[in-house]
Amino acid sequence: MENKYTTCVMITGAAARISQEVAILDYLMTPDPTSGKQRLVINKDTTQLIGFSSGSLNLLALNLCFRYFDGSNTPAGQESLKIWNEIYKERVLWGLKDADVFDKRKLLEGSILDTTPLRATINNFIHSIMTNEQEGSVLFGDLAFHSSILTYSKDEKTTVWAVNDTGGQQSLFLTDLLMGSTAIPVVFPHQKINQSGDETSRNGFPEGKFEDGGTKGQFVNFESHLVGKKYQDLFVISPMREAGTELEEKITEELKKLKLFEAAKNEIGKLLATLNYNAFHTFLEKLSVANADNSIAENVYVCIPRLAENYGFLDFNDEQAQYNSVATWITENPDKMAVPLATYLSQNPS
C-alpha cells in the first residue's frame, strides 16, 4: 500500500538540550527569504513524526500545537503558531527550571534523581491545550499526527517502537510513554508504561521497566520501520553533541555538581552511549546504507548545530539561551543546516 506520508521528521534526544531542536524546527518551518519555499511543512495528513528521549517531548509539542494546522495564513494556522510560540516556547520552555524536571533534594534508591516534577510538567502542558481531557486519561492514540516514540525495555533488553495507530499501543498512557522515553539511564529512574483498562492487548509492546529510547543507540531497528516508506523528504534533527573525552568530562562535571558521581561513576558508559556524537554518526551511516536505493526517502537532510560551547545535559535552566544560540548559529551558517545526508557524511567522515 502506498505511503500517504510524504515527510518524516526524526527527532533525537540529548536530555536538557530540548530548545536546540526547537530552534532547528523553527528554521525549517520558516519560508526561505529568497525562494519563499518552506523547507518543512508540518501537516498531520502528510507528516510522520518519530522521536525519543527529549525528542519525544518536541514530538508531543508538534502534535499538540499543530493538530489543526492547515497553512500559516489561515485562522487555524495562525492559532497553531500562536500556541507553539506563546504556550510551548515562552510558557513551557522559557520558564522551565531544573525543579520542573527533577528534585535533586529527594534522591531515590541508588542516588537517582526523582523525576516526579517532570510528570507534572508534561501533564500540565498536555492539559493546557487538550482542555477537554481528564487528568491522566490522554492516550498515545489521541495524538493527531502519525507518531512513533522509542523507549528501551530493560526486561527485554531491546529498543521498542510504540506506534500510535497500532491497535493496543493506542491505549498506552501518553505521559507514561513520554516518561519512559525520557528516563535518562543512570540518573533518572526507570518507568512503567501503563495502558487504559479498556484494553488487554499491547500488540507486541512489552510490560516491565523502561528507560531512555536512546540507551542502546539512535533509532535502533529503524530499518524495519522505515525501509519501503519512500518519503519525499526525511529530516534528522539533533541538538549539538560532543564525542569522546570532551563529553565524558562534561558528564563527570555535571554529576559531581549534583552529587551523583560516586553512585554513577561505574555506569558513565551508558550515558556516553546515549548522548555522544559517535552514536549519532553511526546511525547516519546506517541510514545512508539502508537508503541507497531511496527506499526510505528521496531526500534525507541532517540538522545538527556545531556551537563553540555546548550546554549541560542536565541543566534545564537555560532553554531560551540554548534556543537563541542555535538560532544565531543557523543565521551565520545556513549552509550547514539541513545538509543532504551524502554531503554531510562526506564532509564529516567517521
C-alpha positions in Angstrom: 0.0 0.0 0.0 1.3 3.4 -1.0 2.6 5.5 1.9 0.5 8.7 2.2 3.1 10.4 4.4 5.4 12.5 2.2 7.6 13.9 5.0 9.2 12.2 8.0 10.8 14.1 10.9 13.1 12.1 13.2 13.9 14.0 16.4 16.7 12.6 18.6 17.2 13.5 22.2 20.0 14.8 24.4 18.4 15.5 27.8 18.2 19.2 28.6 19.0 20.4 25.0 15.3 20.5 24.1 15.3 24.1 22.8 18.2 23.5 20.4 15.8 21.3 18.4 13.0 23.8 18.6 15.3 26.4 17.0 16.0 24.0 14.2 12.3 23.3 13.7 11.6 27.0 13.6 14.2 27.5 10.9 12.8 24.6 8.9 9.2 25.8 9.2 10.0 29.4 8.2 9.8 30.1 4.5 13.2 30.8 2.8 13.6 34.6 2.4 14.9 34.1 -1.1 12.7 31.4 -2.6 9.7 31.8 -0.3 9.7 28.0 -0.1 9.0 26.4 3.3 11.6 23.7 3.9 9.4 21.7 6.3 5.6 21.7 6.1 4.0 20.3 9.3 0.7 18.7 8.5 -1.0 15.8 10.2 -2.2 14.4 6.9 1.3 14.2 5.3 3.9 14.4 8.1 5.1 11.5 10.2 6.9 12.2 13.5 9.4 9.9 15.3 11.2 10.8 18.5 12.9 9.5 21.6 14.2 11.0 24.9 13.8 14.8 24.9 13.0 14.5 21.2 9.7 12.8 22.2 8.8 16.0 24.1 9.2 18.0 20.9 7.2 15.3 19.1 4.4 15.9 21.7 4.6 19.7 21.2 4.3 19.4 17.4 1.3 17.2 17.9 -0.5 19.5 20.4 0.3 22.8 18.7 -0.2 21.8 15.0 -3.1 19.4 15.2 -5.3 21.8 13.4 -2.7 23.5 11.3 -3.7 24.0 7.7 -1.4 26.7 6.5 0.3 29.7 8.1 -2.2 32.2 6.5 -5.4 30.6 7.8 -7.1 31.4 11.1 -6.4 27.8 12.3 -2.8 28.1 11.1 -2.3 31.4 12.9 -3.8 29.9 16.1 -1.4 26.9 15.8 1.6 29.1 15.5 0.4 31.2 18.5 0.1 28.1 20.6 3.6 26.9 19.5 5.2 30.3 20.3 3.3 31.5 23.3 2.4 28.3 25.2 5.2 25.8 24.3 8.2 28.1 23.7 7.5 31.1 26.0 5.5 29.5 28.8 6.8 25.9 28.9 10.4 26.1 27.7 11.5 29.6 28.6 10.0 29.2 32.0 11.5 25.7 32.6 13.8 25.1 35.6 15.6 22.1 36.9 12.9 21.9 39.6 10.3 21.3 36.9 12.1 18.2 35.8 13.7 16.6 38.9 14.0 17.0 42.6 17.7 16.9 43.5 16.9 17.1 47.2 15.0 13.8 47.1 17.2 11.1 45.8 15.6 7.7 45.1 17.2 4.3 45.7 20.7 4.2 44.2 21.1 8.0 44.3 18.9 8.6 41.3 17.1 11.9 40.8 13.3 11.9 41.5 11.5 12.9 38.2 8.0 13.3 39.7 8.2 17.0 38.7 8.7 16.1 35.1 5.5 14.1 35.1 3.6 17.1 36.4 5.2 19.4 33.8 4.2 17.1 31.0 0.7 16.6 32.3 0.2 20.4 32.7 1.4 21.1 29.2 -0.9 18.4 27.7 -3.9 19.6 29.6 -3.2 23.3 28.9 -4.1 22.5 25.3 -6.2 19.4 25.4 -8.5 21.1 27.9 -11.4 18.7 27.5 -9.4 15.6 28.6 -9.5 14.2 32.1 -6.2 14.3 34.1 -4.2 11.2 33.3 -6.6 9.9 30.6 -4.8 11.1 27.5 -3.7 8.1 25.5 -1.0 7.7 22.8 -3.7 7.2 20.2 -5.1 10.6 21.0 -2.2 12.3 19.2 -3.2 13.8 15.8 0.0 13.0 13.9 1.1 9.6 12.9 3.8 9.2 15.6 6.3 6.8 16.9 8.0 7.1 20.3 11.0 4.9 21.2 11.9 3.6 24.6 14.2 0.9 25.9 12.8 -2.2 27.6 15.1 -3.2 30.5 13.4 -6.6 30.8 13.5 -7.4 27.1 16.9 -5.7 26.6 15.7 -4.1 23.4 14.6 -0.8 22.0 10.9 -0.7 21.5 8.9 1.4 19.0 5.4 2.5 20.1 3.3 3.5 17.1 0.1 5.5 17.8 -2.1 4.0 15.1 -1.3 0.4 16.1 -4.1 -1.4 18.0 -3.3 -2.0 21.6 -0.4 0.5 21.6 -3.0 3.3 21.0 -4.2 2.7 24.6 -0.8 3.3 26.3 -1.0 6.3 28.6 0.8 9.2 26.8 2.5 10.6 29.9 3.8 7.2 30.9 5.2 6.6 27.5 7.0 10.0 27.5 8.4 9.4 31.0 9.8 6.1 29.8 11.3 7.6 26.7 13.0 10.4 28.6 14.3 8.3 31.6 18.0 9.0 31.1 19.9 5.9 32.2 21.9 6.2 35.4 20.4 9.5 36.6 16.6 9.2 36.1 14.5 6.3 37.4 13.1 3.7 35.0 9.4 3.9 34.4 6.4 1.6 34.0 4.2 2.3 30.9 0.5 1.5 31.7 -2.5 1.4 29.4 -6.1 2.1 29.5 -8.1 -0.5 31.5 -10.4 -0.9 28.5 -7.6 -2.7 26.6 -6.0 -6.0 27.3 -3.6 -6.3 24.3 -0.4 -4.3 23.9 0.2 -5.6 20.4 3.8 -6.5 20.9 4.7 -3.7 23.3 6.1 -5.4 26.4 5.4 -4.7 30.0 8.1 -4.1 32.7 10.7 -1.4 33.2 11.6 1.2 30.6 14.3 3.9 30.1 15.5 6.4 27.6 14.9 5.4 23.9 18.5 6.2 23.1 20.0 3.9 25.6 21.3 1.5 23.0 21.9 3.9 20.2 20.0 6.2 17.8 16.7 5.0 16.3 17.7 1.3 16.8 15.8 -1.0 14.4 14.8 1.9 12.2 15.2 -0.3 9.1 12.2 -2.5 9.9 10.0 0.6 10.4 11.2 2.9 7.5 12.5 0.8 4.6 9.9 0.9 1.8 8.2 4.1 3.0 9.6 6.2 0.2 9.1 9.6 1.8 9.8 12.7 -0.3 11.8 14.3 2.5 13.2 13.0 5.8 14.7 15.4 8.3 17.0 14.1 11.1 17.1 16.6 13.9 19.6 16.6 16.7 21.0 19.1 19.3 24.7 19.6 19.3 26.6 16.5 20.6 30.2 16.1 21.9 32.3 13.0 21.5 34.9 11.0 23.5 36.8 12.7 26.2 35.1 16.1 25.9 31.7 14.5 26.6 33.0 12.4 29.4 34.5 15.4 31.1 31.2 17.3 30.8 29.2 14.4 32.2 31.6 14.0 35.1 31.4 17.7 36.0 27.6 17.7 36.0 27.3 14.5 38.0 29.7 15.9 40.6 27.7 19.1 40.8 24.6 17.1 41.6 26.5 14.9 44.0 25.7 11.8 41.8 29.2 11.0 40.6 30.1 8.4 43.2 26.9 6.5 42.7 27.1 6.7 38.9 30.8 6.6 38.0 30.8 2.9 37.1 28.0 3.4 34.6 29.1 6.6 32.9 29.5 4.4 29.7 25.7 4.2 29.5 25.4 8.0 29.5 28.1 8.3 26.9 26.3 5.8 24.6 23.1 7.8 24.9 24.5 11.3 24.4 27.6 11.1 22.3 28.1 12.2 18.7 29.7 8.9 17.6 26.4 7.1 18.2 24.6 9.7 16.1 27.1 9.4 13.3 26.9 5.7 13.3 23.1 6.0 12.9 23.6 8.3 9.9 26.0 5.8 8.3 23.4 3.0 8.7 20.7 5.2 7.3 22.8 6.0 4.3 23.3 2.3 3.5 19.6 1.4 4.1 18.5 4.3 1.8 21.0 3.5 -1.0 18.1 2.9 -3.4 15.9 5.7 -1.9 13.6 3.1 -0.5 13.3 5.2 2.7 13.3 8.8 1.3 14.2 10.6 -1.9 15.9 13.4 0.2 17.4 13.0 3.6 18.6 16.1 5.5 20.8 16.2 8.5 20.1 19.0 11.0 22.6 19.4 13.8 24.3 22.6 15.1 28.0 23.0 15.9 28.2 25.6 18.7 31.5 26.9 20.1 30.4 25.6 23.5 27.6 23.3 24.3 25.1 23.4 27.2 24.8 21.0 30.1 22.9 17.8 29.6 21.1 18.2 32.9 20.8 22.0 33.0 17.2 22.9 32.2 17.5 26.5 33.4 18.7 28.0 30.2 16.3 26.8 27.4 15.9 30.2 25.9 19.6 30.8 25.8 20.1 27.5 24.0 17.4 28.4 21.5 19.0 31.8 20.8 22.5 30.3 20.5 21.3 27.8 17.9 19.2 30.3 16.0 22.2 32.6 15.8 24.4 29.8 14.6 21.9 28.9 11.9 21.7 32.5 10.7 25.5 32.6 10.5 25.8 29.1 9.0 22.8 28.5 6.8 24.7 26.2 4.5 25.5 23.9 7.5 21.8 23.3 8.4 19.6 20.7 6.6 22.6 19.3 4.8 21.9 16.3 2.4 22.9 13.1 4.1 25.6 12.1 1.5 27.1 15.6 1.6 27.1 15.6 5.4 28.9 12.2 5.6 31.5 13.2 3.1 32.2 16.4 5.0 32.2 14.7 8.4 33.8 11.2 7.9 33.9 8.9 10.9 
